[in-house]
Amino acid sequence: MVSDALLAEQRGILIDTVPLPVRLLLFGTGPEIEPLTQLAGNLGWLVERFGHPSELAEDFHPDAQTAAIVMTHNFGRDLLALDRLLPLQLRYVGLLGPRKRQAELLARLSEYRPLDFDAEVKTLFAPAGLDIGSEAPEEIALSIVSEVAAVLSNRCGGFLRERRSDNHRTIAAAGGEAA
């Protein structure tokens, strides 16, 4: 049998795919870092922490499950982090802080290099997190992790009661039965 051949569906054979784990890149050292690390770790996500954007390897290669959150609480370091992350075209780059700060960071960044708003900036979520009334660092962490999960699942993160369809996908088995 050829090792890289696809296995045709056969009765009695179970084929299961295991998705890549979420890889969460955290930039900063503020009070939100620890709750974010704990919550993401509880979800089985791989968490990588960076005190400074220069700590991210130059040859870093993300995958479809890689997300990043910038929360250094320092304008210059946030600028460096965004400059490094936006060209990677991650599906999610979160930025802590108000919209005004995001606009200032993008304006400053565009002074140094052209920004591709269709490819780079469209995946920038600022302020980061879902609107759940977060105040404490643990609540902010919950808000951000929920938004990351929604984005990576191609969901909007709204109320389940407002969904028009089931919240769990039903996979049809070979005989037409639901799995």
Backbone hydrogen bonds, N-H to C=O, Kabsch-Sander energy under -0.5 kcal/mol:
donor,donor_aa,acceptor,acceptor_aa,energy
5,A,2,V,-1.3
8,A,6,L,-0.6
13,I,10,Q,-2.0
14,L,12,G,-0.5
15,I,13,I,-0.5
16,D,14,L,-0.5
23,R,65,Q,-2.6
24,L,22,V,-0.6
24,L,46,L,-3.2
25,L,23,R,-0.6
25,L,67,A,-2.9
26,L,24,L,-0.6
26,L,48,E,-3.1
27,F,25,L,-0.5
27,F,69,I,-2.9
28,G,26,L,-0.6
28,G,50,F,-2.5
30,G,71,M,-0.7
33,I,30,G,-1.4
36,L,32,E,-2.1
37,T,33,I,-2.8
38,Q,34,E,-2.6
39,L,35,P,-2.6
40,A,36,L,-2.6
41,G,37,T,-2.2
42,N,38,Q,-2.4
43,L,39,L,-1.1
44,G,41,G,-1.6
45,W,40,A,-2.5
46,L,22,V,-3.0
47,V,45,W,-0.6
48,E,24,L,-2.8
50,F,26,L,-3.0
55,E,52,H,-2.2
56,L,53,P,-1.6
60,F,57,A,-1.6
66,T,63,D,-1.8
67,A,23,R,-2.7
68,A,92,Y,-2.0
69,I,25,L,-2.8
70,V,94,G,-3.3
71,M,27,F,-3.2
71,M,69,I,-0.6
78,D,74,N,-2.8
79,L,75,F,-2.5
80,L,76,G,-2.2
81,A,77,R,-2.6
82,L,78,D,-2.7
83,D,79,L,-2.4
84,R,80,L,-1.8
85,L,81,A,-2.7
86,L,82,L,-2.6
88,L,85,L,-1.5
89,Q,86,L,-1.6
90,L,85,L,-0.5
91,R,66,T,-0.7
92,Y,66,T,-0.6
93,V,123,T,-2.2
94,G,68,A,-3.2
95,L,125,F,-2.3
96,L,70,V,-2.5
102,Q,98,P,-1.6
103,A,99,R,-2.6
104,E,100,K,-2.1
105,L,101,R,-2.6
106,L,102,Q,-2.7
107,A,103,A,-2.4
108,R,104,E,-2.4
109,L,105,L,-2.7
110,S,106,L,-2.4
111,E,107,A,-0.7
111,E,108,R,-0.9
112,Y,108,R,-0.6
112,Y,109,L,-1.2
113,R,109,L,-1.8
117,F,115,L,-1.0
120,E,116,D,-3.1
121,V,116,D,-1.3
122,K,117,F,-0.7
123,T,120,E,-0.8
124,L,121,V,-1.9
125,F,93,V,-3.3
125,F,123,T,-0.6
126,A,124,L,-0.8
128,A,95,L,-1.6
130,L,143,S,-1.2
132,I,130,L,-1.6
140,I,136,A,-2.5
141,A,137,P,-2.3
142,L,138,E,-2.1
143,S,139,E,-2.5
144,I,140,I,-2.5
145,V,141,A,-3.0
146,S,142,L,-2.2
147,E,143,S,-1.7
148,V,144,I,-2.7
149,A,145,V,-2.5
150,A,146,S,-2.3
151,V,147,E,-2.7
152,L,148,V,-2.7
153,S,149,A,-1.1
154,N,151,V,-1.6
155,R,150,A,-3.3
162,E,159,F,-1.3
163,R,160,L,-1.7
171,I,169,R,-0.5
172,A,170,T,-0.6
173,A,177,E,-4.0
176,G,173,A,-2.2
179,A,171,I,-2.7
